[in-house]
């Protein structure tokens, strides 16, 4: 008899300098996800060194740097280069989106966001990562 295992909660690292924005994402992801947050590029790098999330969600506009810099660092790291990255940001022009994808983002969601849409996009990124790793 097959007994299905409960699905493991996805681990998400959120990088955003704005406490209000972090709270909104926390509310959206409070069930079904394990959320850790970082307020700066430095905190994000420490968190990524300490544990490997399933998905990285990052604002482009940070107090100490650009989320695009974090994207580039992740993509150039042999240990992290396959980590799915979503930019969840206030930057909404076509040029902003192109810059995000060129920096290494896998997805780009503009604030304000719909919670259901955000959850669906995060799960999609995790599923794509799982499928990619099963093929290699």
Secondary structure, 3 states (H helix, E strand, C coil): CCCCCCCCCEEEEEECCCHHHHHHHHHHHCCCEEEEEECCHHHHHHHHHHCCCCEEEECCECCCCEHHHHHHHHHCCCCCCCCEEEEEECCCCHHHHHHHHHHCCCEEEECCCCHHHHHHHHHHHHHHHHHHHHHC
